[in-house]
Amino acid sequence: MGYNISRIVKSSLANEKEDCVQFLLRSGSRYCESKEFDAARLEYEQAYREISTMCCTHDYRRLLRCEVQLALSDSYLKQKQTDDAYRYCQLAEMDRNSVKETRQSGKEFSDYPITKTIERYYKLITENRETLTWKQRILKYYYLAIAATYCKIGSQCDERYKYDMALSIYKHAIQITTKVFGVYHSAIAKLYDNIGNIYCCQDQYSDALSNYQASLNIRLKLYGNNHLDITQSYENIGEVYCKQNRYDDALSMHKISHMIRLETLGKDAIDLGHSSYNIGKIYCLQEKYENALEMYQQSLEIYRIKLGASNVDVCNTYIGIGNVYFHLGNFDQAMAYYQKSLTIELKMYGEDNLHIANTYSCIGGVYNKQNKYDEAYAIYQKSLAIRLSKLGDDSLSVAHSYHWIGIIKYLQQQYDDAMKFYEKSLLITLEKLGSDHLEVAELYDRIGQLYHSRSQYDHAFAYFEKSLFIVMKILGEDTFKCVSLYRKMGYCYNEQRQFDAAVVIFEKAIRILSNLEGNYYQDIADLYKMIENIYWKQGKDEFAILAHQKCQEIIASE
């Protein structure tokens, strides 16, 4: 029936060269521990040669060779030379399978490290009812170990803003994990999420979207349409759509995620708080402030109950509520919520953190609106310094800081400095977002205002027109933003004494305001007052009187 293993062991131990082999293995292991891998492999190769001259059974020689081959494989693996590591794994597996009594699992085998390792593999695979060969099991162990290491390193690089390195590592991890599990596996979906997150941080939204879509496709294949894991993909895609100003698409994604979480987890789940927060953010961007505030309050209530008062999600929600009050013109309330967030964040992160930079920027916006320009400039500079140190000088967040500092310089009538900051911001924003984006439109608007303040009305009008074209393309004409731009273009015509053109454009703004929801009586009255003044200048007294009457009617009806 074959050799008795106890006799194999006893006869092999008698061989004088066995002590030499074991010494070389231990020596190689010590070299590996000190990362002297070439020296370690010299020891292992010498051990391999000694084994070939030993007087022992073929089976015992194969087991010793197997042990040396796995040691060689381990040395290559520690240097991430995976091809050589795999090659020695295959050689070890071939020797192990050649042992005549491989199928036995008696205690005689337990004294050999290689046998213990193989028995551990066998037990693990049996428990999971797998039917892989010895070769597949050994390779799978190494593949997964490498993939897990790559994921850990990638995460560390991501946390330290070393995005290119993290991206490369995550992509390598996908290749390795795919070899083990195939394309459709939750671990691969998560890796696509990680890659998408990095592209988002680099403002590369098209690349981010393609990776998030790949993650969603895997999860849909694995789980179907109504599973919690899918909500993360919908949420990620919604975030990209939001960055691309595709607010309706973003809202649709977040509402799908919200619906699944509500049905699966109930109304008090933390994940539902995340969905409510995301929906509130979209409503705020769509200028639906009452809806936004309602969703933020829902989110905040969940977070406080489930997470307590000092938590990053609570901070983000405070910022969201502050943004709503900011847009509603309630700057004291906005500042109160921003300060709540900042107090918690400073305790959690310290001064040098991107969360802190974002909150500083929000506080700077309030100081700006309160005409506290020195305070605004100082806090914007603090925000910029953090962003430059963490993200480099070509990040969209850095562009935002340049933009806001430019506004402060403009308001302080330091126009040359303001233009420098606007141009820095515009250069980065165009590179990151392309020409058809609301942030580009906002910068064109700011540059137009600067030229208007310098009485360079042709340049001002050109920039207002460029801004208007983008806004109409993205939001349509019936928005207050278009009204604001029409009014500024009308001012340019008025200053250039192109009075008829100014009246036409002011009347267009009035028509849009009349169709918007909300209280715009004062804005309409101001436009009629502008038209009245133009008609007086032209000597068109009857038209001026009519415009005056309309202005008074609007004021009286308010």
C-alpha positions as CSV (number, residue, x, y, z in Angstrom):
1,M,0.0,0.0,0.0
2,G,3.0,2.3,-0.1
3,Y,5.6,3.5,2.4
4,N,4.8,3.8,6.1
5,I,5.4,7.5,6.9
6,S,6.9,6.9,10.3
7,R,9.6,4.7,8.7
8,I,10.2,7.5,6.1
9,V,10.7,10.0,8.9
10,K,13.0,7.7,10.9
11,S,15.2,6.8,8.0
12,S,15.4,10.4,6.8
13,L,16.4,11.8,10.1
14,A,19.4,9.5,10.1
15,N,20.8,11.4,7.1
16,E,23.6,13.7,8.2
17,K,22.7,16.4,5.6
18,E,19.2,17.0,7.0
19,D,20.7,19.2,9.8
20,C,22.5,21.2,7.1
21,V,19.2,21.7,5.1
22,Q,17.3,22.8,8.2
23,F,20.2,25.2,9.1
24,L,20.1,26.7,5.6
25,L,16.3,27.1,5.8
26,R,16.6,28.9,9.2
27,S,19.4,31.1,7.9
28,G,17.4,32.0,4.8
29,S,14.4,32.9,7.0
30,R,16.5,35.3,9.1
31,Y,17.8,37.0,5.9
32,C,14.2,37.4,4.8
33,E,13.3,39.0,8.1
34,S,16.1,41.5,7.6
35,K,15.0,42.0,3.9
36,E,18.2,40.6,2.5
37,F,16.3,38.6,0.0
38,D,19.2,37.8,-2.4
39,A,21.2,36.3,0.5
40,A,18.1,34.4,1.6
41,R,17.7,32.8,-1.8
42,L,21.3,31.8,-1.9
43,E,20.7,29.8,1.3
44,Y,17.5,28.3,0.0
45,E,19.2,27.3,-3.3
46,Q,22.0,25.7,-1.4
47,A,19.5,23.8,0.7
48,Y,17.8,22.6,-2.5
49,R,21.2,21.3,-3.8
50,E,21.8,19.5,-0.5
51,I,18.4,17.8,-0.7
52,S,19.3,16.3,-4.1
53,T,22.2,14.5,-2.6
54,M,20.5,13.2,0.5
55,C,20.1,9.4,1.1
56,C,16.4,9.2,1.8
57,T,13.1,8.1,0.3
58,H,11.8,9.9,-2.8
59,D,8.7,11.0,-0.9
60,Y,10.7,12.6,1.9
61,R,13.0,14.4,-0.6
62,R,9.9,15.8,-2.4
63,L,8.5,17.1,0.9
64,L,11.7,18.8,1.8
65,R,12.0,20.3,-1.7
66,C,8.4,21.5,-1.4
67,E,9.3,23.3,1.8
68,V,12.3,25.0,0.2
69,Q,10.2,26.0,-2.9
70,L,7.6,27.6,-0.7
71,A,10.3,29.5,1.2
72,L,11.7,30.7,-2.2
73,S,8.2,31.7,-3.2
74,D,7.7,33.6,0.0
75,S,11.0,35.6,-0.5
76,Y,9.9,36.7,-4.0
77,L,6.4,37.5,-2.7
78,K,7.9,39.9,-0.1
79,Q,9.6,41.7,-2.9
80,K,6.3,41.7,-4.9
81,Q,8.0,39.7,-7.7
82,T,4.8,37.7,-8.2
83,D,5.7,35.8,-11.4
84,D,8.6,34.1,-9.6
85,A,6.5,33.6,-6.5
86,Y,3.9,31.8,-8.5
87,R,6.5,29.7,-10.4
88,Y,7.9,28.3,-7.1
89,C,4.4,27.7,-5.8
90,Q,3.7,25.6,-8.9
91,L,6.9,23.6,-8.3
92,A,6.0,23.0,-4.7
93,E,2.5,21.8,-5.6
94,M,4.0,19.4,-8.2
95,D,6.3,17.9,-5.6
96,R,3.6,17.7,-3.0
97,N,1.2,15.9,-5.4
98,S,4.0,13.4,-6.3
99,V,4.1,12.1,-2.7
100,K,2.7,8.6,-2.8
101,E,0.6,8.9,0.4
102,T,-0.8,12.4,-0.2
103,R,-4.4,11.3,0.5
104,Q,-3.7,10.2,4.0
105,S,-4.2,12.8,6.8
106,G,-2.8,10.9,9.7
107,K,-0.7,12.4,12.6
108,E,2.5,11.3,10.9
109,F,2.2,14.2,8.6
110,S,1.7,16.8,11.3
111,D,5.4,17.2,12.0
112,Y,6.1,18.7,8.6
113,P,5.5,22.5,8.2
114,I,4.5,22.0,4.5
115,T,2.0,19.3,5.4
116,K,0.5,21.5,8.1
117,T,0.1,24.3,5.6
118,I,-1.5,22.0,3.0
119,E,-3.8,20.5,5.7
120,R,-4.9,24.0,6.6
121,Y,-5.7,24.7,3.0
122,Y,-7.6,21.4,2.7
123,K,-9.7,22.2,5.9
124,L,-10.5,25.7,4.7
125,I,-11.6,24.5,1.2
126,T,-13.6,21.6,2.6
127,E,-15.5,23.9,4.9
128,N,-16.5,26.1,1.9
129,R,-17.3,23.0,-0.2
130,E,-14.9,24.0,-2.9
131,T,-13.5,21.6,-5.5
132,L,-10.3,23.4,-6.4
133,T,-7.1,21.5,-7.2
134,W,-4.0,21.8,-4.9
135,K,-2.5,24.2,-7.4
136,Q,-5.6,26.4,-7.4
137,R,-5.7,26.5,-3.6
138,I,-2.1,27.4,-3.3
139,L,-2.3,30.1,-6.0
140,K,-5.5,31.4,-4.5
141,Y,-3.9,31.9,-1.1
142,Y,-1.1,33.9,-2.6
143,Y,-3.4,35.9,-5.0
144,L,-5.7,37.0,-2.1
145,A,-2.8,37.8,0.2
146,I,-1.3,40.1,-2.5
147,A,-4.7,41.6,-3.4
148,A,-5.4,42.4,0.3
149,T,-2.0,44.0,0.7
150,Y,-2.5,46.1,-2.4
151,C,-5.9,47.3,-1.0
152,K,-4.4,48.2,2.3
153,I,-1.5,50.2,0.7
154,G,-3.9,51.8,-1.8
155,S,-6.1,52.9,1.1
156,Q,-3.1,54.4,2.9
157,C,-2.0,56.3,-0.2
158,D,-5.6,57.6,-0.7
159,E,-5.7,58.9,2.9
160,R,-2.4,60.7,2.3
161,Y,-3.6,62.2,-1.0
162,K,-1.1,60.2,-3.1
163,Y,-3.8,59.6,-5.7
164,D,-1.7,58.4,-8.6
165,M,0.0,55.7,-6.5
166,A,-3.3,54.6,-5.0
167,L,-4.9,54.4,-8.4
168,S,-2.1,52.2,-9.8
169,I,-2.4,49.9,-6.7
170,Y,-6.1,49.6,-6.9
171,K,-6.0,48.7,-10.6
172,H,-3.4,46.0,-9.9
173,A,-5.6,44.7,-7.1
174,I,-8.5,44.4,-9.6
175,Q,-6.3,42.3,-11.9
176,I,-5.3,39.9,-9.1
177,T,-8.8,39.6,-7.6
178,T,-10.3,38.9,-11.0
179,K,-7.9,36.0,-11.5
180,V,-9.3,34.4,-8.3
181,F,-13.0,35.2,-8.4
182,G,-13.8,36.3,-12.0
183,V,-15.3,39.6,-13.0
184,Y,-18.5,39.5,-10.9
185,H,-17.5,39.7,-7.2
186,S,-18.3,42.2,-4.4
187,A,-14.6,42.8,-3.7
188,I,-14.1,44.0,-7.3
189,A,-17.1,46.2,-7.1
190,K,-15.6,47.8,-4.0
191,L,-12.3,48.4,-5.8
192,Y,-14.1,50.1,-8.7
193,D,-15.7,52.3,-6.0
194,N,-12.3,53.2,-4.6
195,I,-11.0,54.1,-8.1
196,G,-14.0,56.2,-8.7
197,N,-13.5,58.0,-5.5
198,I,-9.9,58.9,-6.4
199,Y,-11.0,60.2,-9.8
200,C,-13.6,62.3,-8.0
201,C,-11.0,63.8,-5.7
202,Q,-9.0,64.6,-8.9
203,D,-12.1,66.2,-10.5
204,Q,-12.0,63.6,-13.3
205,Y,-15.7,63.0,-13.3
206,S,-16.1,61.1,-16.5
207,D,-13.5,58.5,-15.4
208,A,-15.2,58.4,-12.0
209,L,-18.6,57.8,-13.5
210,S,-17.3,54.9,-15.7
211,N,-15.9,53.1,-12.6
212,Y,-19.0,53.7,-10.5
213,Q,-21.1,52.3,-13.4
214,A,-18.8,49.2,-13.5
215,S,-19.4,48.7,-9.8
216,L,-23.1,49.1,-10.2
217,N,-23.2,46.6,-13.1
218,I,-21.4,44.0,-10.9
219,R,-23.8,44.5,-8.0
220,L,-26.9,44.4,-10.1
221,K,-25.6,41.1,-11.5
222,L,-24.9,39.7,-8.0
223,Y,-27.9,41.0,-6.1
224,G,-30.6,42.2,-8.4
225,N,-32.4,45.6,-8.2
226,N,-33.4,45.9,-4.5
227,H,-30.4,45.2,-2.4
228,L,-28.6,47.5,0.1
229,D,-25.2,47.1,-1.6
230,I,-26.6,48.6,-4.7
231,T,-27.5,51.9,-2.9
232,Q,-23.8,52.8,-2.6
233,S,-23.3,52.7,-6.3
234,Y,-26.4,54.8,-6.9
235,E,-25.2,57.2,-4.3
236,N,-21.7,57.5,-5.9
237,I,-23.2,58.0,-9.4
238,G,-25.5,60.7,-8.0
239,E,-22.5,62.5,-6.6
240,V,-20.8,62.6,-10.0
241,Y,-24.0,63.9,-11.7
242,C,-24.1,66.6,-9.0
243,K,-20.6,67.6,-9.8
244,Q,-21.5,67.8,-13.5
245,N,-24.5,70.0,-12.7
246,R,-26.8,67.2,-13.9
247,Y,-29.1,67.8,-10.9
248,D,-32.2,66.0,-12.1
249,D,-30.1,62.9,-12.8
250,A,-28.4,63.2,-9.5
251,L,-31.7,63.5,-7.7
252,S,-33.0,60.4,-9.4
253,M,-30.0,58.4,-8.3
254,H,-30.3,59.5,-4.7
255,K,-34.0,58.9,-4.6
256,I,-33.6,55.3,-5.8
257,S,-31.0,54.8,-3.0
258,H,-33.3,56.4,-0.5
259,M,-36.3,54.2,-1.5
260,I,-34.3,51.0,-1.2
261,R,-32.9,52.0,2.2
262,L,-36.3,53.0,3.5
263,E,-37.9,49.7,2.5
264,T,-35.0,47.6,3.7
265,L,-33.8,49.4,6.9
266,G,-36.7,51.5,8.1
267,K,-36.9,55.3,8.7
268,D,-34.3,55.6,11.5
269,A,-31.3,54.0,9.8
270,I,-28.0,55.8,9.5
271,D,-27.8,55.0,5.7
272,L,-31.2,56.7,5.3
273,G,-29.7,59.8,6.9
274,H,-27.0,59.7,4.2
275,S,-29.7,59.6,1.5
276,S,-31.7,62.4,3.1
277,Y,-28.6,64.5,3.3
278,N,-27.7,63.9,-0.4
279,I,-31.2,64.8,-1.5
280,G,-31.1,67.9,0.6
281,K,-27.9,68.9,-1.1
282,I,-29.4,68.6,-4.6
283,Y,-32.5,70.6,-3.6
284,C,-30.2,73.4,-2.3
285,L,-28.4,73.5,-5.6
286,Q,-31.7,73.6,-7.4
287,E,-32.6,76.6,-5.2
288,K,-35.5,74.6,-3.6
289,Y,-34.5,75.7,-0.2
290,E,-37.5,74.7,1.8
291,N,-37.3,71.1,0.5
292,A,-33.5,71.2,1.2
293,L,-34.0,72.3,4.8
294,E,-36.6,69.6,5.4
295,M,-34.3,66.8,4.1
296,Y,-31.3,68.2,6.1
297,Q,-33.4,68.3,9.3
298,Q,-34.4,64.6,8.7
299,S,-30.8,63.7,8.2
300,L,-29.7,65.6,11.3
301,E,-32.3,64.0,13.5
302,I,-31.1,60.5,12.5
303,Y,-27.5,61.3,13.0
304,R,-28.0,62.8,16.4
305,I,-29.9,59.7,17.6
306,K,-27.6,57.1,16.1
307,L,-24.2,58.8,16.1
308,G,-24.3,61.4,18.8
309,A,-23.5,65.1,18.5
310,S,-19.8,64.9,17.6
311,N,-19.6,63.2,14.3
312,V,-18.5,64.0,10.8
313,D,-22.0,63.4,9.4
314,V,-23.5,65.8,11.9
315,C,-20.8,68.4,10.8
316,N,-21.7,67.9,7.1
317,T,-25.4,68.4,7.9
318,Y,-24.7,71.6,9.9
319,I,-22.8,72.9,6.8
320,G,-25.8,71.9,4.6
321,I,-28.3,73.7,6.8
322,G,-25.9,76.7,7.0
323,N,-25.8,76.8,3.2
324,V,-29.6,77.0,3.0
325,Y,-29.7,79.9,5.4
326,F,-26.8,81.5,3.5
327,H,-28.8,81.4,0.3
328,L,-31.9,82.7,2.0
329,G,-29.9,85.7,3.2
330,N,-30.0,84.7,6.9
331,F,-26.3,85.1,7.5
332,D,-26.4,85.0,11.3
333,Q,-28.1,81.7,11.2
334,A,-25.7,80.4,8.5
335,M,-22.7,81.5,10.6
336,A,-24.1,79.8,13.7
337,Y,-24.4,76.4,11.9
338,Y,-20.9,76.8,10.3
339,Q,-19.4,77.5,13.7
340,K,-21.1,74.5,15.2
341,S,-19.5,72.3,12.5
342,L,-16.1,74.0,12.9
343,T,-16.1,73.4,16.7
344,I,-16.6,69.7,16.2
345,E,-14.2,69.4,13.3
346,L,-11.3,71.1,15.2
347,K,-11.7,68.5,18.0
348,M,-11.8,65.6,15.5
349,Y,-9.1,66.6,13.0
350,G,-7.0,69.5,14.3
351,E,-6.2,72.5,12.1
352,D,-4.6,70.9,9.1
353,N,-7.5,69.0,7.4
354,L,-9.6,69.5,4.3
355,H,-12.8,69.4,6.3
356,I,-11.6,72.4,8.2
357,A,-10.6,74.1,4.9
358,N,-14.1,73.7,3.6
359,T,-15.7,75.1,6.7
360,Y,-13.3,78.1,6.7
361,S,-14.4,78.8,3.2
362,C,-18.1,78.8,4.2
363,I,-17.4,81.1,7.1
364,G,-15.5,83.4,4.7
365,G,-18.6,83.6,2.6
366,V,-20.6,84.9,5.5
367,Y,-18.0,87.5,6.4
368,N,-18.1,88.6,2.7
369,K,-21.8,89.1,2.8
370,Q,-21.5,91.0,6.1
371,N,-18.9,93.3,4.4
372,K,-16.2,92.1,6.8
373,Y,-13.6,91.8,4.0
374,D,-10.5,91.7,6.1
375,E,-11.9,88.8,8.2
376,A,-13.1,87.1,5.0
377,Y,-9.7,87.4,3.3
378,A,-7.8,86.1,6.4
379,I,-10.0,83.0,6.6
380,Y,-9.9,82.3,2.9
381,Q,-6.1,82.4,3.0
382,K,-6.2,79.8,5.8
383,S,-8.4,77.6,3.7
384,L,-6.2,78.0,0.6
385,A,-3.0,77.1,2.6
386,I,-4.6,73.8,3.7
387,R,-5.8,73.0,0.3
388,L,-2.5,73.7,-1.4
389,S,-0.6,71.6,1.1
390,K,-3.0,68.6,0.8
391,L,-4.1,68.8,-2.9
392,G,-1.4,70.7,-4.8
393,D,-1.9,73.8,-7.0
394,D,-4.2,72.3,-9.7
395,S,-7.1,71.1,-7.6
396,L,-10.7,72.4,-8.1
397,S,-10.8,73.2,-4.4
398,V,-7.8,75.4,-4.8
399,A,-9.6,77.1,-7.7
400,H,-12.5,77.8,-5.4
401,S,-10.2,79.5,-2.9
402,Y,-8.7,81.6,-5.7
403,H,-12.2,82.6,-6.8
404,W,-13.3,83.7,-3.3
405,I,-10.1,85.6,-2.6
406,G,-10.6,87.3,-6.0
407,I,-14.0,88.4,-4.9
408,I,-12.6,90.0,-1.7
409,K,-10.0,91.8,-3.7
410,Y,-12.7,93.1,-6.1
411,L,-14.8,94.3,-3.3
412,Q,-11.8,96.1,-1.8
413,Q,-11.4,97.7,-5.3
414,Q,-8.0,96.0,-5.8
415,Y,-8.9,95.1,-9.3
416,D,-5.5,94.0,-10.6
417,D,-5.1,91.5,-7.8
418,A,-8.7,90.4,-8.2
419,M,-8.1,89.7,-11.9
420,K,-5.0,87.6,-11.1
421,F,-7.0,85.4,-8.7
422,Y,-10.0,85.1,-11.1
423,E,-7.6,84.0,-14.0
424,K,-5.9,81.4,-11.8
425,S,-9.3,80.0,-10.8
426,L,-10.6,80.0,-14.4
427,L,-7.5,78.2,-15.7
428,I,-7.9,75.3,-13.3
429,T,-11.7,75.2,-13.6
430,L,-11.6,75.0,-17.4
431,E,-9.1,72.3,-17.2
432,K,-11.0,70.2,-14.7
433,L,-14.6,70.9,-15.7
434,G,-14.6,72.0,-19.3
435,S,-16.2,75.1,-20.8
436,D,-19.9,74.1,-20.2
437,H,-20.1,74.3,-16.5
438,L,-21.8,76.6,-14.0
439,E,-18.6,77.3,-12.2
440,V,-17.1,78.6,-15.4
441,A,-20.2,80.7,-15.9
442,E,-19.8,82.2,-12.4
443,L,-16.2,83.1,-13.2
444,Y,-17.1,84.8,-16.5
445,D,-19.7,86.7,-14.5
446,R,-17.2,87.9,-12.0
447,I,-14.7,88.9,-14.6
448,G,-17.5,90.8,-16.4
449,Q,-18.3,92.7,-13.2
450,L,-14.6,93.6,-12.8
451,Y,-14.5,95.0,-16.4
452,H,-17.8,96.9,-15.7
453,S,-16.2,98.5,-12.6
454,R,-13.3,99.7,-14.8
455,S,-15.8,101.1,-17.3
456,Q,-14.6,98.6,-20.0
457,Y,-18.2,97.9,-21.0
458,D,-17.5,96.0,-24.2
459,H,-15.3,93.5,-22.3
460,A,-17.9,93.3,-19.5
461,F,-20.7,92.6,-21.9
462,A,-18.7,89.9,-23.7
463,Y,-18.1,88.0,-20.4
464,F,-21.7,88.4,-19.2
465,E,-22.8,87.0,-22.6
466,K,-20.5,84.0,-22.3
467,S,-21.8,83.4,-18.8
468,L,-25.4,83.6,-20.0
469,F,-24.8,81.1,-22.8
470,I,-23.6,78.5,-20.3
471,V,-26.4,79.1,-17.8
472,M,-29.1,78.9,-20.4
473,K,-27.6,75.7,-21.8
474,I,-27.5,74.0,-18.3
475,L,-30.5,75.5,-16.5
476,G,-32.6,77.0,-19.2
477,E,-33.6,80.7,-19.4
478,D,-36.3,80.8,-16.6
479,T,-33.9,81.2,-13.7
480,F,-32.9,84.1,-11.5
481,K,-29.3,83.6,-12.6
482,C,-30.3,84.5,-16.2
483,V,-32.3,87.5,-14.9
484,S,-29.2,88.7,-13.1
485,L,-27.0,88.4,-16.2
486,Y,-29.6,90.2,-18.4
487,R,-29.7,93.0,-15.9
488,K,-25.9,93.4,-16.0
489,M,-25.9,93.3,-19.8
490,G,-28.6,96.0,-19.8
491,Y,-26.4,98.1,-17.5
492,C,-23.6,97.9,-20.1
493,Y,-26.0,99.0,-22.9
494,N,-27.2,101.8,-20.7
495,E,-23.7,103.0,-20.0
496,Q,-22.9,102.9,-23.7
497,R,-26.1,104.9,-24.4
498,Q,-27.5,102.0,-26.4
499,F,-30.9,102.7,-24.7
500,D,-33.2,100.7,-27.0
501,A,-31.1,97.6,-26.5
502,A,-31.1,98.2,-22.8
503,V,-34.9,98.5,-22.6
504,V,-35.3,95.2,-24.6
505,I,-33.1,93.3,-22.3
506,F,-34.6,94.7,-19.1
507,E,-38.1,93.8,-20.3
508,K,-36.9,90.3,-21.0
509,A,-35.7,90.0,-17.4
510,I,-39.1,91.3,-16.2
511,R,-40.9,88.6,-18.1
512,I,-38.7,85.8,-16.6
513,L,-39.2,87.2,-13.1
514,S,-42.9,87.3,-13.5
515,N,-43.0,83.6,-14.2
516,L,-40.7,82.5,-11.3
517,E,-41.9,81.2,-8.0
518,G,-41.2,83.4,-5.1
519,N,-41.3,87.1,-4.1
520,Y,-39.4,89.1,-6.8
521,Y,-41.6,92.3,-6.5
522,Q,-38.6,94.5,-5.6
523,D,-36.5,93.1,-8.4
524,I,-39.2,93.8,-11.0
525,A,-39.8,97.3,-9.5
526,D,-36.1,98.1,-9.8
527,L,-36.1,97.0,-13.5
528,Y,-39.1,99.2,-14.3
529,K,-37.3,102.1,-12.5
530,M,-34.3,101.5,-14.8
531,I,-36.6,101.6,-17.9
532,E,-38.2,104.7,-16.6
533,N,-34.8,106.5,-16.3
534,I,-33.8,105.4,-19.8
535,Y,-37.1,106.9,-21.3
536,W,-36.5,110.2,-19.4
537,K,-33.0,110.3,-21.0
538,Q,-34.5,109.7,-24.4
539,G,-37.2,112.3,-23.9
540,K,-39.9,109.7,-24.2
541,D,-42.0,111.2,-21.4
542,E,-45.1,109.1,-22.0
543,F,-43.2,105.8,-21.9
544,A,-41.3,107.0,-18.8
545,I,-44.6,107.8,-17.0
546,L,-46.0,104.4,-17.9
547,A,-42.9,102.7,-16.6
548,H,-43.1,104.8,-13.4
549,Q,-46.8,103.8,-12.9
550,K,-45.9,100.1,-13.3
551,C,-43.1,100.5,-10.8
552,Q,-45.5,102.0,-8.2
553,E,-48.1,99.3,-8.8
554,I,-45.6,96.6,-8.2
555,I,-44.4,98.3,-4.9
556,A,-48.0,98.8,-3.8
557,S,-48.9,95.2,-4.4
558,E,-46.0,93.8,-2.4
